């Protein structure tokens, strides 16, 4: 039977009894419910990421809740899944590169703080991977439902702030663009991409009329994404949708689900056109759109603009093969490279950039291979992998190495990959 319907292979009575005796403390009875509630709550507030941008290691409200959760889950029995050795090796090599580069840092304290942030983000990747592998049937859906709640909340705040419907709207805006509860509209926009695909996934499977309420939810999220006026986010959504549809059509599904997918694509397209057309009827929105809807902006090509800075970053990286340490670029030039690959190259030299590229290639190759396996949550892998690949492309024009949601996508992808490995081994 299709495992997308969450039918798990049954085990023998003796095996099941043995597994029950060794179940994690947090995975039993009342503690299981508390753990699930905590997971959902943390994901539901994952949209609140405003912090002091002047501080390298300023924790957000989401971080303050996630850190004790990660610690408590592992303390009470969450196990590292088999198969994480290669991803952890690549992340370890990246950190070694950062550490070596930090010896050349002009501001060692900032290099240290930035490295601590990266270590924390890597731990969140390991945590999400482990949680999903512990019980993919329950945890995947719960985590993604929490992400959907968070995205809808952020989008609603951003839209209301943009039209100055809520008090202190300026707090949720930057450059007259909505940031909602983020520091930057160019992070706010991409954060909303994955939940759009998740709603599409839910609607292709649902048989409940009440799920039609997801249509205004996805409409709000699409409007928030559009009003972010982030060209990267727009391209990210289009690329993610195309990849997701390609994955769906290239794997076996029932004709009813395929027909429903195509119908929903048309429906969501109509919703997007209606929502965007309504927004463009506002002269301010139309002016913003005309200004942003161009492939190249003035700050890309001007002296010390994006392209000029990227050329300097290549020079600095080539001249410092061991790197100059994380968070050192602002001390050299006023403008960031806006390219995560160059930022990592400059910070940790060849070792760090090769390690990061190795992790990305491994994730994509293993993910594509796992899509060939019929296992619980394959649809979630389609979503995670499609959006991850789109983020890999967007990384050419923006620094994504401290985006919290990207590490959740990494964790979701690897949780599904390792689940597929387990099912493949079971035959």
N, C-alpha and C positions, 0 to 999 in steps of 0.2 A: 504494500500500500504506500501511497505517496507520503514521504516523510515531511513534506511541506505542511501537512496537516498535523504535524507533531506526534505521529505515532512512533513510539520508541520500541526497539527490539526488546522483547522480554527475556529475562535471564532465568536460569533454573532456580528452584527453591533454595538449594544450598548456597548458591552464589549470591542470591538476593539477601539471604540471612547473614552471610559473611559481610556483605557490603553494608548492611544496616548496622552491624556491630562496630564498624569502623567509620560510620558517618561522622562528619564534622559536628562539633557541638552546636555551631551556629545554624546547622542544617536540620535540626530536630525540633519538632513540635512548635511551641510558642516562640522559641528563638528563631526558627525559620521565618515565621511571620514578621517578627521584629526586623530581621535582616532584610527581608524583601521590602518592607515599608521604608527602611532607612535608605536602601538602594534607590527606590523610586523618588524619595524626597530629595536626595542629593542631585540626581539627574534633573529633577524638576526645577531646581534653582541653579542649574549649571549656566543659565543665561546671565547671572549677575557677576560680571567680571570687571566692573569698573575698579580702577585702582589709581594710585599716584604714578603717572607715567614718568615722573622724574626719578623714581626709585627703580633700581634694577630688579630687586627681589621683593616687591611689595605684594603680599598675599591678598587674594580676593576672598569674598565671603564663601564662595564655592570651595576654594582651597582649604579654608579653615574647617569646613565640614568634611571634606574628602580625606584629609590627612588622618584624622583619628579613625575614620571608617576603614581605610586601608590597613592601618595598624591593627585594629580590633579583629578584622576578618582573618588576617593571617595568624594573629595570636590565638584565635579560637578554631583553627584547624583548616583554613583555606590552603590548598596545596598548589604548588607550581605544576602545571601540566607538562607532560612529556612533549618534547618537540620545540621547546623555547630556546634551546641551546644556541642555534645560529642567530636568531634575532638578538639575543642578549649579547652574543659575541660582537656583533656589529655595533650595538649601542656602547658596549664597553670600549671598543677601539675608538669610537668617536670621542668618548670622555677622556681617554688617554691622550688623544690629540689635543683636546682642549687644555688638559693639564700641562702638557709640554709647552704649548703655545703661551700659557699663562706666565711662564718664566720670562717671556719677552714683553709682558704687559706693562704699560706705563701706569696703569691704575690697578694693581693686583686685587684690591678689595672688590672692585666691580667685576673683575674676571671671576673671582671666587663666588660672588653672589649669583652671577649668571649661570655658572656651572652647577650650583646648588639647585637652581630652578630647573635646569635641564634634567638633573638626576631625579627630581620630584616628578617631572612629566614622564620620564621613562618608567618610573615606578607605577604611575597611573596606567600606562599601557600594559604593564605586566599584571596589574590588578584586574583590569577589565577583561584581559585575556583569560585569567585564572577563574574569575567569577563566571564567565560564560561557559567555560569548559566544565565547571563543576555541575552545572545543570542548564544546558542550552535551552531546553524546552521552556523553562520558566524565566530564566534570567535575560535572555535575548529580548523577549517581548516586553518584559518589565522595564529594562533599560531604555529601549527605544520609545516606549510609551512616555517615560519620563522626559526624554529628549524632545518629544513632540509637544508636551505641555510647556516645556521651557521655551521652545522656539515660538510657539503661539503667543506666550506671554511677552517675549521680547519684541516680536513683530507688532503686537497690539500697542505696546508702549511706544515703539518707534513711530508708528503711523499716527497715533494720537498726539505725540509731541510735535511731529512735523507740521500738523495742521493746527497746533497750539490749542488743542482741546483740553489738555490737562494743565494744572498749575506747574510753575517752574519748568516749562517745556524746554527752556534753553539748556537745562542740565542734561537733557537727553539728546542734544544736537551738537554737531561740530561742523564748522564750515557750512552751516545751514543745511546739513545732511543729518538724517537720524542715525544716532549711534545706539539708541535705547540704553541698555545697561552694559554696553561695551565702551572701550576707550576710542575706538576707531570705526567709522562706517565701513571700511574695507575689511574689517573682521566680522562685524555684525552681518553683512550681506552673505558671505560664504557660510556662516554658521547656520543659516536658514535653508541651505540647499538640501542636505540629507533628509530632513523631515518632509520635504515635498515628495521625495521618492518613497518615503515610508508610508505616507498617506496613500499614494498610488498603489503600493504593495497591499495595504490593508483592504482597499476597495476592490482589488482583483480577487480577493479571497472571501470577502464577507457575504453572508446571506441574511444579514439583519438590516432591517429598514432604518434603524436608528443611526447606523453608520453613515447615512446620508448627511448627518450633521458635520461630518468631516469636510464637506465641500466648503462651507464658509470658513472653516479653520484653515484649509489650504489656500483659500482666496486671500485671507489676511496675511498669511506667511508670504505669499507671492507678492502682495502689495508692499509689504515691508522690505522685501528683497529688492524690488524695483526702486523704491524710494531711497534706498541706500546709495543709489547712483554710483555703485561700484561696478566698473566695467568687468573686473575680474570675477565678481559674483555672478553677473549676467552670463558670462561665458562658461563659468563653472556649472551653472544650472543646465545650460544647453548641452554641454559635454556629458554631464552626469546622466541626463535623461537619455541621450543617444546610446551611451554605454549600457545603461540599465535595460533599455529595450532590446539592444543587441544580445545581451546575456539571456534575457527571457526567451527570445525567439530561437536562440541557439541551443537551448536545453529543453528536454521533453516536458511538456505540460499538456493538460487537457485542452481540447479545442474551446471549451467554454471559457476557461481562464484566459486563453490567448485572445479570444474575441472580446472578452471584457476589458483586457488591457488596452487593445486598440480603441475601443469605445471610450474608455476613461482618458486616454491620451487626447482624443478629440475634445472630450468634455473639459479637461483641465486647460487645454489650449483655449477653448472658448472663454472659460472663467478668466484666464490670464488676459485675454484681449479685452474683455469687458472691464476688468478691474483697472488695467493700465490705461484704457481709453478714458475711463471716468477720471483717473488721476490727471491725465494730460489735459483735461478740460480746464484745469486750474492753470492760469497764466504763469504762476511761479514755478509749478512743476514742469510745464512745457519748456520754460526757459532753461531750467536746470538740465532737462533731458537733452536739449539741443547742445548745450555746453559740454555735456559729458559723452554724448554719442559721437565720438570721433576716436579713431584708432590711436592718435598721438595728441597729447596735450602739450601746451607750451613749456611746462616744467619738465617734460621729458627731454626736450632737445636744447633748452637754453644752457648757457654757460653754468657749470656746476649743477646741471639737472640730472635726471635719472640716468641717461645713457652715458653722460660724461663721468658720473660717479662710478658706474659699473666698469668703465674702462680703467679707472684708477684702481678699483678693487682687484681687477685681474693683475695689474702691475704689482700691487702690494703683495698679493698672494704668490706670484711667481718669484718675487724677490725675498719672500719669507716662507720657504717651504715647510717650516715647522709651525707656522702661524704666529700671530701676534697676541693671541688670547681673546676670549669672548668679551664683548661689550667695549672694545677698544676703538672701534671705528669712529664714534662721535668725537673722539679726541683728535682725529686726523682731518676729518671733513665734516661740513655742516649737514650734508645730505646722506642718508643711508643708501646702500646699493639697491634696495628693493628687489632683491633676488636672493632667496635663501641659500642657494648653492654657492654663490659668491661669498655670502656672509659666513657660512661654515668654512669655506676654503680659507678665507682671511683669518678666521679665529683659530682654527685647529690644523691648518695646513693640509697637505695631501692625505695624511692619515685619516683625518676627520671626514673630509669630503668623500673619499673612497669608501669609508665605512658607511656613511649615510646613503650613498648611492647603492651600495651593496644591499643594505636593508630594504630600500625601495624596490630594487629589482627582484629580490627574494620574495617580497610580499606580493608583488604583481604576478610573478611566475607561479608561486605556490597557490595563489588565489585562483588564477585561471585554471590550474590543474584541479583544484578542489571543486570547481563548478561542474566537473564531469561526474562527480559522485552524488548520488541521491541520498541526502542526509538531512536530519532536522535542522532547519534554519538556512537552507541553501538560498532562499530568497533574501535573507538578511545579508548573506555574503555578496549577493548581486548588488544590493544597495551600498554596502560598505566599500566594496572594491571599486564600484563605479565612481563614487564620490571621492575616494582616495586617489584614484588615477587622475581625476579632474583637478584635485588639489596639487598633485605632483606637477601638472602643467601650469597651474596658476602660480606656483612657487617661483616661476621664472620672472614674475613681475612684482613679487611681494615677499616679505619675510614671514614665514609661517611656523618657524621652529618653536614658538612659544604659544601657539594656538591650542588651548585646552581640548577643544572638540576634535582636533586632528588626531590626538593621541587616543581618544575614544574610538575614532574610526579605525586606527591601527589595531586597537585591542579587539574591536568587533570583528575585523577581518581575520585576525589570527585566532580568535576564539572559534570562529567558524571553520577555519582551515584545519585546526587541530581536531575539531569534532569530526570533520570529514575523514581525517586520517584514522580516527578511532573506528568509524563505521566501515571504512574500506578494509581495515584489518579484520573486522568481524565477519567479512564476506557478505 
